[in-house]
Amino acid sequence: MFGFAAGSAAVAYIAAPWMVTHLIGPLRVIATVRVTGQMVVDNPRQATFIDLAWNQGLGLILLGAAAASLVFVIRGSWPKRLLALYTLALLASAFVGPYQPTRYHGAVLISAMLVATFATSGWDRSSAIVAGVALALALPLAQSIRLINTGRNSHVDADVAGWIEQNMPAGSHVYLVSAYEFQTILPTPQSADELWKDVTDEAAWRRKFQRGLNRFQLQAGRYPRAFSEDNFALDRAHRRRWFILGSAVDVTRPRYAVHVYQESPTFGAQDVFLECRTTGGIVVVRGAPPAKEAGIVRQQWLAADGNGVFIIEVLKTPPVAQ
């Protein structure tokens, strides 16, 4: 087991050496995401239990892993005992602190699978054992099928870029979510520069760090410049695409004044319809149908579940005279 752990550590280092060379960054992520959390729910423990046991269908499997861990602690060898204690600690950690989706409990699931592997390695293949394993796997299978069907019912093919280029004049203001637009429109060089400047100017790293302090209700007289870059990687990665697409190359496709929203609690439009009223233009909305007062629905692609993709035209509202 110790050899397996050493081999896993070596593979992890080869695959992701930055986890060691940039140790402060992962530790900060663990502290701010795993410990303090990002989501607020009324009952974190109940939400975690429902998510793991029912939505993911892992209730019987995790219960079996916990029971096997207790057996290993009582009468297992020391390597198995250490694995069992570690697994129990990880299982307990999932129910301590703020709620986190299953994707943040990868260590819990991997450790539980290791315990289950050692616990079942000596079992025979009797019909009772096979039936028990099938029963434990039935709910994950059913929930996987349900999730696939949910994804199919919510999926819709929407040629957003094609519709914009055919129906909106070049230079129009377009508000969209970068992550959803794989085949996208081209930004004007001016809007590309503005998007890039938003995350690279002198005040950007200060705003980002202050937002982090606000999460913990802290204040800083001076900002530590050594931490100014590490927590910017994701923000700048999102904007880098638009910065490159704003290159002044000779293309015949029209260009638009691109604005982004739902990208960061620090950068981009926070109230997209309010900001769009200052410029006029269209907002690309994905998900539930927007409220009627949001604007004029110019185009929509509806999915089977009633959600879809909507292009909302928002008229420019003149400023109110003081």
Secondary structure in CASP SS format (residue, H / E / C, confidence):
PFRMAT SS
TARGET T0000
AUTHOR 0000-0000-0000
METHOD secondary structure of the structure
MODEL  1
M C 1.00
F H 1.00
G H 1.00
F H 1.00
A H 1.00
A H 1.00
G H 1.00
S H 1.00
A H 1.00
A H 1.00
V H 1.00
A H 1.00
Y H 1.00
I H 1.00
A H 1.00
A C 1.00
P C 1.00
W H 1.00
M H 1.00
V H 1.00
T H 1.00
H C 1.00
L C 1.00
I H 1.00
G H 1.00
P H 1.00
L H 1.00
R H 1.00
V H 1.00
I H 1.00
A H 1.00
T H 1.00
V H 1.00
R H 1.00
V H 1.00
T C 1.00
G C 1.00
Q C 1.00
M C 1.00
V C 1.00
V C 1.00
D C 1.00
N C 1.00
P H 1.00
R H 1.00
Q H 1.00
A H 1.00
T H 1.00
F H 1.00
I H 1.00
D H 1.00
L H 1.00
A H 1.00
W H 1.00
N H 1.00
Q C 1.00
G C 1.00
L C 1.00
G H 1.00
L H 1.00
I H 1.00
L H 1.00
L H 1.00
G H 1.00
A H 1.00
A H 1.00
A H 1.00
A H 1.00
S H 1.00
L H 1.00
V H 1.00
F H 1.00
V H 1.00
I H 1.00
R H 1.00
G C 1.00
S C 1.00
W H 1.00
P H 1.00
K H 1.00
R H 1.00
L H 1.00
L H 1.00
A H 1.00
L H 1.00
Y H 1.00
T H 1.00
L H 1.00
A H 1.00
L H 1.00
L H 1.00
A H 1.00
S H 1.00
A C 1.00
F C 1.00
V C 1.00
G C 1.00
P C 1.00
Y C 1.00
Q C 1.00
P C 1.00
T H 1.00
R H 1.00
Y H 1.00
H H 1.00
G H 1.00
A H 1.00
V H 1.00
L H 1.00
I H 1.00
S H 1.00
A H 1.00
M H 1.00
L H 1.00
V H 1.00
A H 1.00
T H 1.00
F H 1.00
A H 1.00
T H 1.00
S C 1.00
G C 1.00
W C 1.00
D C 1.00
R C 1.00
S C 1.00
S H 1.00
A H 1.00
I H 1.00
V H 1.00
A H 1.00
G H 1.00
V H 1.00
A H 1.00
L H 1.00
A H 1.00
L H 1.00
A H 1.00
L H 1.00
P H 1.00
L H 1.00
A H 1.00
Q H 1.00
S H 1.00
I H 1.00
R H 1.00
L H 1.00
I H 1.00
N H 1.00
T H 1.00
G H 1.00
R H 1.00
N H 1.00
S H 1.00
H C 1.00
V C 1.00
D C 1.00
A C 1.00
D C 1.00
V H 1.00
A H 1.00
G H 1.00
W H 1.00
I H 1.00
E H 1.00
Q H 1.00
N H 1.00
M C 1.00
P C 1.00
A C 1.00
G C 1.00
S C 1.00
H E 1.00
V E 1.00
Y E 1.00
L E 1.00
V C 1.00
S H 1.00
A H 1.00
Y H 1.00
E C 1.00
F C 1.00
Q C 1.00
T C 1.00
I C 1.00
L E 1.00
P E 1.00
T C 1.00
P H 1.00
Q H 1.00
S H 1.00
A H 1.00
D H 1.00
E H 1.00
L H 1.00
W H 1.00
K H 1.00
D H 1.00
V C 1.00
T C 1.00
D C 1.00
E C 1.00
A C 1.00
A H 1.00
W H 1.00
R H 1.00
R H 1.00
K H 1.00
F H 1.00
Q H 1.00
R H 1.00
G H 1.00
L H 1.00
N H 1.00
R H 1.00
F C 1.00
Q C 1.00
L C 1.00
Q C 1.00
A C 1.00
G C 1.00
R C 1.00
Y C 1.00
P C 1.00
R H 1.00
A H 1.00
F H 1.00
S C 1.00
E C 1.00
D H 1.00
N H 1.00
F H 1.00
A H 1.00
L H 1.00
D H 1.00
R H 1.00
A H 1.00
H H 1.00
R H 1.00
R H 1.00
R H 1.00
W H 1.00
F H 1.00
I H 1.00
L H 1.00
G C 1.00
S C 1.00
A C 1.00
V C 1.00
D C 1.00
V C 1.00
T C 1.00
R C 1.00
P C 1.00
R E 1.00
Y E 1.00
A E 1.00
V E 1.00
H E 1.00
V E 1.00
Y E 1.00
Q C 1.00
E C 1.00
S C 1.00
P C 1.00
T C 1.00
F C 1.00
G C 1.00
A E 1.00
Q C 1.00
D C 1.00
V H 1.00
F H 1.00
L H 1.00
E H 1.00
C H 1.00
R H 1.00
T H 1.00
T H 1.00
G C 1.00
G E 1.00
I E 1.00
V E 1.00
V E 1.00
V E 1.00
R E 1.00
G E 1.00
A C 1.00
P C 1.00
P C 1.00
A C 1.00
K H 1.00
E H 1.00
A H 1.00
G C 1.00
I E 1.00
V E 1.00
R E 1.00
Q E 1.00
Q E 1.00
W E 1.00
L E 1.00
A C 1.00
A C 1.00
D C 1.00
G C 1.00
N C 1.00
G E 1.00
V E 1.00
F E 1.00
I E 1.00
I E 1.00
E E 1.00
V E 1.00
L C 1.00
K C 1.00
T C 1.00
P C 1.00
P C 1.00
V C 1.00
A C 1.00
Q C 1.00
END
